[in-house]
Amino acid sequence: MQPFGYVEPRTSDEALRLAREHPDARFLAGGTTLVDLMKSGVMQPTLLIDVNRLPGLDAIGLTEDALAIGALARMSDVASHPGVREQAPGLSESLLVAASGQLRNMASIGGNLLQRTRCVYFRDRHFPCNKRVPGTGCSAIGGENRNLAVLGTSEHCIANYPGDFAVMLAALDGVVHLDGPSGARSVVAAGFHYLPGGTPEIETVVGAGEIVTGVTLPTGPLSRWSHYLKVRDRSSYEYASVSVAVAAEFAGDGTILDARLALGGLAAVPWRVTPAAALLAGRRPDDARTLARLVEAALDGARPQTGNAYKLPQARAAIGRALRTLADRHAEVRT
Ligand SMILES: Cc1cc2nc3c(=O)[nH]c(=O)nc-3n(C[C@H](O)[C@H](O)[C@H](O)COP(=O)(O)OP(=O)(O)OC[C@H]3O[C@@H](n4cnc5c(N)ncnc54)[C@H](O)[C@@H]3O)c2cc1C
């Protein structure tokens, strides 16, 4: 591991000043992604700015119409928070199916959003990888790509975003808040991650010296009827091959009034299916023709590789199952 410095600022101003003065520095939260990547030499910051002592960034708060989660809140604390479980059960589900209990106790929400791809070629410095070293090529195209992206890929990169929480956050119209050299700003969660295009090394909107301070999401019928379904090779401690984040507002007779859908495991970004609201509004969740149209819109433009075409039928089945689960839960409460 390359030698590095370590500082532990006590205020956000100090943390931002340190980041400004040290362009190669990285913020350290739980360290469950960063330290791994430093050990393998994939990330080589010269300075770690430990943000764990910054005041107020671990709060989880509920107002009448919104949920606010600080960037330093731990995954397990968010998952078990009564307000989150009641107002956005899908968000809690997305955290509980991620990683392991120990990791969730360490890992922060900010770090979770910023976790890096699990593509084996990105994580192994012996192989060319445009994301790790721009211009060297993509070993995954034609290589081991079983768990990589089928949507939004480019000729330069087919890595996928592996996280769960960000997928549910994107479906729930979440917003990510940042602070940095040019002041505070907010971006919609569905636009926080970038598609690879010709610059796969640029993964998110986070600019030099910027810190993620937290996320917010509106609460209401949509968030209260939310569900996260994760499909994976084994039932714990495994990343998604496909995941589905769904939220729907139902009429008294079970018809859908409004809906949101996002997919995980399939692209470099949480894949928000924008036509979902228009396709599902006024329909019943068990309507076969509606489901077929939804699946077609969701997977439009998919470009599977040699090893990951299985994700398409898996995604088709998962979308239907997630919707049915949500509708069944709603029907149970109605009767
Ligand atoms: C074995 C294993 C299995 C896993 N399985 C899953 C899974 O199934 N689903 C899933 O979603 N995740 C999974 N993860 C990923 C895990 O959730 C992330 O490692 C974790 O959430 C990262 O949070 P952290 O606080 O440890 O981040 P860190 O490792 O501290 O930081 C990660 C990155 O974010 C940056 N950063 C951290 N906080 C901030 C901030 N506030 N502002 C700006 N930059 C910041 C760091 O500089 C670094 O680049 C798994 C991880 C492991 C090791």
PDBQT file of the ligand as one rigid body, heavy atoms in Angstrom, charges set to zero:
ROOT
HETATM    1  C1  LIG A 401     -17.820  -7.732   0.844  1.00  0.00    +0.000 C 
HETATM    2  C2  LIG A 401     -18.683  -6.548   0.534  1.00  0.00    +0.000 A 
HETATM    3  C3  LIG A 401     -19.984  -6.756   0.112  1.00  0.00    +0.000 A 
HETATM    4  C4  LIG A 401     -20.793  -5.650  -0.202  1.00  0.00    +0.000 A 
HETATM    5  N1  LIG A 401     -22.083  -5.861  -0.640  1.00  0.00    +0.000 NA
HETATM    6  C5  LIG A 401     -22.859  -4.783  -0.955  1.00  0.00    +0.000 A 
HETATM    7  C6  LIG A 401     -24.186  -4.968  -1.425  1.00  0.00    +0.000 A 
HETATM    8  O1  LIG A 401     -24.695  -6.085  -1.563  1.00  0.00    +0.000 OA
HETATM    9  N2  LIG A 401     -24.911  -3.840  -1.731  1.00  0.00    +0.000 N 
HETATM   10  C7  LIG A 401     -24.396  -2.585  -1.566  1.00  0.00    +0.000 A 
HETATM   11  O2  LIG A 401     -25.117  -1.596  -1.834  1.00  0.00    +0.000 OA
HETATM   12  N3  LIG A 401     -23.155  -2.403  -1.137  1.00  0.00    +0.000 NA
HETATM   13  C8  LIG A 401     -22.379  -3.462  -0.841  1.00  0.00    +0.000 A 
HETATM   14  N4  LIG A 401     -21.102  -3.270  -0.410  1.00  0.00    +0.000 N 
HETATM   15  C9  LIG A 401     -20.532  -1.928  -0.473  1.00  0.00    +0.000 C 
HETATM   16  C10 LIG A 401     -20.687  -1.216   0.832  1.00  0.00    +0.000 C 
HETATM   17  O3  LIG A 401     -22.040  -0.908   1.019  1.00  0.00    +0.000 OA
HETATM   18  C11 LIG A 401     -19.843   0.050   0.691  1.00  0.00    +0.000 C 
HETATM   19  O4  LIG A 401     -18.485  -0.387   0.791  1.00  0.00    +0.000 OA
HETATM   20  C12 LIG A 401     -20.116   1.053   1.754  1.00  0.00    +0.000 C 
HETATM   21  O5  LIG A 401     -21.440   1.492   1.726  1.00  0.00    +0.000 OA
HETATM   22  C13 LIG A 401     -19.207   2.256   1.586  1.00  0.00    +0.000 C 
HETATM   23  O6  LIG A 401     -19.412   3.128   2.672  1.00  0.00    +0.000 OA
HETATM   24  P1  LIG A 401     -18.180   3.582   3.571  1.00  0.00    +0.000 P 
HETATM   25  O7  LIG A 401     -18.720   4.536   4.559  1.00  0.00    +0.000 OA
HETATM   26  O8  LIG A 401     -17.414   2.424   4.097  1.00  0.00    +0.000 OA
HETATM   27  O9  LIG A 401     -17.332   4.347   2.452  1.00  0.00    +0.000 OA
HETATM   28  P2  LIG A 401     -15.782   4.577   2.338  1.00  0.00    +0.000 P 
HETATM   29  O10 LIG A 401     -15.096   3.312   1.977  1.00  0.00    +0.000 OA
HETATM   30  O11 LIG A 401     -15.272   5.326   3.504  1.00  0.00    +0.000 OA
HETATM   31  O12 LIG A 401     -15.781   5.570   1.087  1.00  0.00    +0.000 OA
HETATM   32  C14 LIG A 401     -16.164   5.120  -0.204  1.00  0.00    +0.000 C 
HETATM   33  C15 LIG A 401     -15.881   6.240  -1.205  1.00  0.00    +0.000 C 
HETATM   34  O13 LIG A 401     -16.715   7.351  -0.939  1.00  0.00    +0.000 OA
HETATM   35  C16 LIG A 401     -15.963   8.519  -0.603  1.00  0.00    +0.000 C 
HETATM   36  N5  LIG A 401     -16.727   9.161   0.467  1.00  0.00    +0.000 N 
HETATM   37  C17 LIG A 401     -17.200   8.585   1.601  1.00  0.00    +0.000 A 
HETATM   38  N6  LIG A 401     -17.991   9.442   2.258  1.00  0.00    +0.000 NA
HETATM   39  C18 LIG A 401     -18.001  10.589   1.545  1.00  0.00    +0.000 A 
HETATM   40  C19 LIG A 401     -18.666  11.835   1.693  1.00  0.00    +0.000 A 
HETATM   41  N7  LIG A 401     -19.487  12.073   2.717  1.00  0.00    +0.000 N 
HETATM   42  N8  LIG A 401     -18.470  12.774   0.743  1.00  0.00    +0.000 NA
HETATM   43  C20 LIG A 401     -17.668  12.531  -0.319  1.00  0.00    +0.000 A 
HETATM   44  N9  LIG A 401     -17.001  11.377  -0.506  1.00  0.00    +0.000 NA
HETATM   45  C21 LIG A 401     -17.201  10.414   0.399  1.00  0.00    +0.000 A 
HETATM   46  C22 LIG A 401     -14.590   8.014  -0.199  1.00  0.00    +0.000 C 
HETATM   47  O14 LIG A 401     -13.586   8.975  -0.443  1.00  0.00    +0.000 OA
HETATM   48  C23 LIG A 401     -14.454   6.790  -1.102  1.00  0.00    +0.000 C 
HETATM   49  O15 LIG A 401     -14.026   7.168  -2.382  1.00  0.00    +0.000 OA
HETATM   50  C24 LIG A 401     -20.285  -4.341  -0.059  1.00  0.00    +0.000 A 
HETATM   51  C25 LIG A 401     -18.965  -4.147   0.389  1.00  0.00    +0.000 A 
HETATM   52  C26 LIG A 401     -18.177  -5.220   0.679  1.00  0.00    +0.000 A 
HETATM   53  C27 LIG A 401     -16.760  -4.974   1.145  1.00  0.00    +0.000 C 
ENDROOT
TORSDOF 0
